[in-house]
Amino acid sequence: MQYNSVLEKLQAAELETVVYTDNTLVVVSADTTNELEAEVYEAVWTIRDCLEELGHEINVSKTDILLFHDVQARGIHQTL
């Protein structure tokens, strides 16, 4: 029940959030890399602050940031 306060703050920050048991997925999107960086920092700090209020912290060893982008849209072509 305590975690509901975290969800409420993420929703108030207009962050797309999916939660299952103790796992949280936050989806952030932006038009530019600068905007994306700012949005990711906002999301991480929001989560960190909420968890600290509950006496918890982000488990860095279990936390991942994934970046998906359209490389062709930038004219960058890559082969695997």
Secondary structure, 3 states (H helix, E strand, C coil): CCHHHHHHHHHHCCCEEEEECCEEEEECCCCCHHHHHHHHHHHHHHHHHHHHHCCCCCCHHHCCCCCCCCCHHHCCCCCC
